Amino acid sequence: MKLALMADIHSNLEAFTACLDHAKRQGKHSYAFLGDLVGYGADPGPVVDLVLRCIEEEGGILVKGNHDAAVVRARTETMNTDAEVAAVWTRDQLTERQLQFLGSLPLTARRHDSFFVHASAQDPSDWIYITDHVRAYHSMLAARANWLFCGHIHRSELYYMGQTLRPVPFTPVAETAIPVHPRRQWLGVIGAVGQPRDGVSDACYAVMDFSAYTLTYHRVPYDWQHAATKIRAAGLPERLASRLGRGE
């Protein structure tokens, strides 16, 4: 089975549809959406509806991100100014049904030997950024799964842990199938679909092939100029538009 893993879509419809089209060409069987469907971008309603359609038609896995939670609860005190402005604006764009859907999302999901969370399995509601091997270790220990997948940091990273119980990090190369055999424990940090922050404007997602035990990260070009134009037209902060082209 091939599972398309997508994190941090952030209301970027252009990036999201490009990744969906790419995933279909990879022969994916199902989806896992790892939180932050909304926030930052100009198309929260269409993105939520498209995620709903994917789940209704093909099934899959969904977890809640910190921006999803902030929009639903209308609590933005922990956010920076740009994120706060976007969250308030986003809430006004969503229907009651869409807000209820976001509010109903769980913080974590488990499927057989895989664990899914937006941030860290150590404390899913604390939105911990997995930025080093220590935080990776605590998340992997809490997940107790062969494969752990998350997003949140808007960059791609992969950790593996064997008998030494010290996670070893490396940055995956796009379009390269990485062997992820279950004799080790793996943490795949999936880069952002809608707002990459690794200096590359292309959208990022990954495909886990459970038959071959491989994980492949993909970079997908999309019309970020149009996405940026819509952000500006919505009156959202300029930085949310300009950063798309710089991948920051």
C-alpha positions as CSV (number, residue, x, y, z in Angstrom):
1,M,0.0,0.0,0.0
2,K,1.2,3.5,-0.9
3,L,0.2,6.3,1.5
4,A,0.6,9.9,0.5
5,L,1.7,12.0,3.5
6,M,0.8,15.7,3.3
7,A,1.5,18.3,6.1
8,D,1.0,22.0,6.5
9,I,-1.2,22.7,3.4
10,H,-2.0,26.1,4.9
11,S,-4.9,27.1,2.7
12,N,-2.6,27.0,-0.4
13,L,-5.0,25.5,-3.0
14,E,-2.5,25.7,-5.9
15,A,0.2,23.7,-4.0
16,F,-2.4,21.2,-2.7
17,T,-3.9,20.4,-6.0
18,A,-0.5,20.1,-7.6
19,C,0.5,17.5,-4.9
20,L,-2.7,15.6,-5.2
21,D,-2.2,15.3,-9.0
22,H,1.4,14.2,-8.5
23,A,0.4,11.6,-5.8
24,K,-2.2,10.1,-8.2
25,R,0.6,9.6,-10.7
26,Q,2.7,7.8,-8.1
27,G,-0.1,5.3,-7.7
28,K,-1.0,6.2,-4.1
29,H,-3.7,4.2,-2.4
30,S,-4.7,6.5,0.5
31,Y,-3.8,9.8,2.2
32,A,-2.6,11.0,5.6
33,F,-3.1,14.7,6.3
34,L,-0.8,15.7,9.1
35,G,-2.4,18.9,10.3
36,D,-2.5,22.7,9.5
37,L,-4.9,22.4,6.7
38,V,-5.6,26.1,7.1
39,G,-3.8,29.3,8.1
40,Y,-1.6,31.7,6.1
41,G,-3.1,31.1,2.6
42,A,-6.1,32.6,0.8
43,D,-8.2,29.4,0.2
44,P,-9.1,27.9,3.5
45,G,-12.7,26.9,2.5
46,P,-11.7,25.2,-0.8
47,V,-8.8,23.4,0.9
48,V,-11.0,22.0,3.7
49,D,-13.7,20.9,1.2
50,L,-11.1,19.2,-1.0
51,V,-9.6,17.3,2.0
52,L,-13.1,16.2,2.9
53,R,-13.7,15.0,-0.6
54,C,-10.5,13.0,-0.6
55,I,-11.4,11.3,2.7
56,E,-15.0,10.6,1.7
57,E,-14.0,9.1,-1.7
58,E,-10.8,7.3,-0.8
59,G,-10.4,7.2,3.0
60,G,-7.4,8.1,4.9
61,I,-5.9,9.6,8.1
62,L,-6.4,13.1,9.5
63,V,-4.9,14.9,12.5
64,K,-5.2,18.4,13.8
65,G,-2.5,21.1,13.6
66,N,-2.0,24.1,15.7
67,H,-3.4,26.5,13.1
68,D,-6.5,24.4,12.8
69,A,-7.0,24.5,16.5
70,A,-6.4,28.2,16.7
71,V,-8.9,29.0,14.0
72,V,-11.6,26.7,15.7
73,R,-11.0,28.1,19.2
74,A,-10.4,31.7,18.1
75,R,-7.4,31.7,20.4
76,T,-4.2,33.2,18.8
77,E,-2.3,34.6,21.8
78,T,0.7,32.3,21.2
79,M,1.0,33.2,17.5
80,N,3.2,35.8,15.8
81,T,1.4,38.8,14.3
82,D,1.2,37.5,10.7
83,A,-0.2,34.1,11.9
84,E,-2.7,35.8,14.2
85,V,-4.0,38.0,11.4
86,A,-4.3,35.0,9.1
87,A,-6.1,32.9,11.7
88,V,-8.7,35.6,12.5
89,W,-9.3,36.2,8.8
90,T,-9.5,32.4,8.1
91,R,-12.2,31.9,10.7
92,D,-14.4,34.4,9.0
93,Q,-14.1,32.6,5.7
94,L,-15.2,29.2,6.9
95,T,-18.7,27.8,7.2
96,E,-20.0,26.3,10.4
97,R,-19.7,22.9,8.9
98,Q,-16.0,23.5,8.0
99,L,-15.3,24.7,11.5
100,Q,-16.9,21.7,13.0
101,F,-14.9,19.4,10.8
102,L,-11.6,21.1,11.9
103,G,-12.7,21.0,15.5
104,S,-13.5,17.2,15.3
105,L,-10.0,16.3,14.1
106,P,-8.0,14.2,16.6
107,L,-4.5,15.2,17.7
108,T,-3.0,11.8,16.8
109,A,-3.8,8.6,14.9
110,R,-2.4,5.1,14.9
111,R,-2.7,2.6,12.1
112,H,-1.1,-0.8,12.8
113,D,2.7,0.0,13.3
114,S,2.4,3.7,12.2
115,F,1.7,6.8,14.3
116,F,0.6,10.2,12.9
117,V,0.8,13.6,14.7
118,H,1.2,17.2,13.6
119,A,4.1,18.0,16.0
120,S,5.4,15.7,18.7
121,A,4.0,12.5,20.0
122,Q,5.5,13.4,23.4
123,D,2.8,16.0,24.0
124,P,0.7,16.5,20.9
125,S,-1.2,19.5,22.3
126,D,2.0,21.4,23.2
127,W,3.0,21.7,19.5
128,I,6.7,20.9,20.1
129,Y,9.0,21.4,17.1
130,I,11.1,18.4,16.2
131,T,14.3,20.3,15.4
132,D,17.0,18.0,16.9
133,H,17.7,14.4,17.9
134,V,16.7,15.0,21.6
135,R,13.2,16.1,20.7
136,A,13.0,13.3,18.0
137,Y,13.9,10.8,20.7
138,H,11.2,11.8,23.1
139,S,8.6,11.8,20.3
140,M,9.7,8.4,19.0
141,L,9.7,7.0,22.5
142,A,6.1,8.2,23.1
143,A,4.8,6.9,19.8
144,R,6.0,3.3,20.3
145,A,5.6,2.6,16.6
146,N,7.9,1.5,13.8
147,W,7.0,4.6,11.7
148,L,6.2,8.0,13.1
149,F,5.1,10.8,10.8
150,C,4.7,14.5,11.6
151,G,5.0,18.0,10.1
152,H,5.0,21.4,11.8
153,I,8.6,22.6,11.0
154,H,7.9,23.1,7.3
155,R,11.1,21.3,6.4
156,S,12.0,17.7,5.5
157,E,13.9,15.5,7.9
158,L,14.3,11.8,8.6
159,Y,15.5,10.1,11.8
160,Y,16.2,6.5,12.5
161,M,16.9,4.8,15.8
162,G,18.3,1.3,16.5
163,Q,19.6,-0.4,19.6
164,T,21.7,2.6,20.6
165,L,18.4,4.5,21.3
166,R,20.0,7.7,19.8
167,P,18.1,9.0,16.7
168,V,20.3,9.6,13.7
169,P,19.1,12.5,11.5
170,F,19.6,13.1,7.8
171,T,18.0,15.3,5.2
172,P,16.3,13.2,2.5
173,V,16.9,13.8,-1.2
174,A,13.8,14.4,-3.2
175,E,12.7,11.7,-5.6
176,T,15.0,9.1,-3.9
177,A,13.3,6.1,-2.4
178,I,14.7,5.6,1.1
179,P,14.6,2.1,2.7
180,V,12.8,2.3,6.0
181,H,12.8,-1.3,7.2
182,P,10.8,-2.1,10.4
183,R,13.9,-3.5,12.2
184,R,14.6,0.2,13.0
185,Q,12.3,2.9,14.3
186,W,11.7,5.8,11.9
187,L,10.5,9.4,12.3
188,G,9.6,11.1,9.0
189,V,9.2,14.9,9.3
190,I,7.2,15.7,6.2
191,G,8.0,19.1,4.6
192,A,5.2,21.6,3.9
193,V,2.8,21.4,1.0
194,G,1.7,25.0,1.3
195,Q,4.6,27.0,2.8
196,P,8.0,25.3,2.5
197,R,10.8,26.9,4.6
198,D,13.9,25.3,3.2
199,G,14.8,27.8,0.5
200,V,12.8,25.9,-2.3
201,S,9.5,27.2,-3.5
202,D,8.3,23.8,-4.7
203,A,5.6,22.1,-2.6
204,C,6.7,19.1,-0.6
205,Y,5.0,15.8,0.4
206,A,6.1,12.2,0.7
207,V,4.9,8.7,-0.2
208,M,5.3,5.7,2.1
209,D,5.2,2.4,0.4
210,F,4.4,-0.2,3.0
211,S,4.9,-3.1,0.6
212,A,8.5,-2.1,-0.3
213,Y,9.3,-0.4,3.0
214,T,10.4,2.8,1.3
215,L,9.7,6.5,1.9
216,T,10.1,8.9,-0.9
217,Y,10.0,12.7,-0.6
218,H,8.7,14.7,-3.6
219,R,9.1,18.3,-4.6
220,V,6.3,19.6,-6.8
221,P,6.4,22.8,-8.8
222,Y,3.1,24.9,-8.6
223,D,1.9,28.3,-9.5
224,W,3.1,30.1,-6.3
225,Q,2.8,33.5,-8.1
226,H,-1.0,33.0,-8.3
227,A,-1.2,31.8,-4.7
228,A,0.7,34.9,-3.7
229,T,-1.6,37.2,-5.7
230,K,-4.6,35.8,-3.9
231,I,-3.0,36.3,-0.5
232,R,-2.4,40.0,-1.4
233,A,-6.0,40.4,-2.8
234,A,-7.4,39.0,0.5
235,G,-5.6,41.8,2.4
236,L,-3.4,39.3,4.3
237,P,0.1,40.3,5.4
238,E,2.6,40.8,2.5
239,R,5.2,38.5,4.0
240,L,2.8,35.6,3.7
241,A,2.7,36.2,-0.1
242,S,6.4,37.1,-0.7
243,R,7.8,34.1,1.2
244,L,6.2,31.6,-1.1
245,G,8.6,32.4,-3.9
246,R,11.6,32.2,-1.6
247,G,10.6,29.1,0.2
248,E,11.1,30.7,3.6
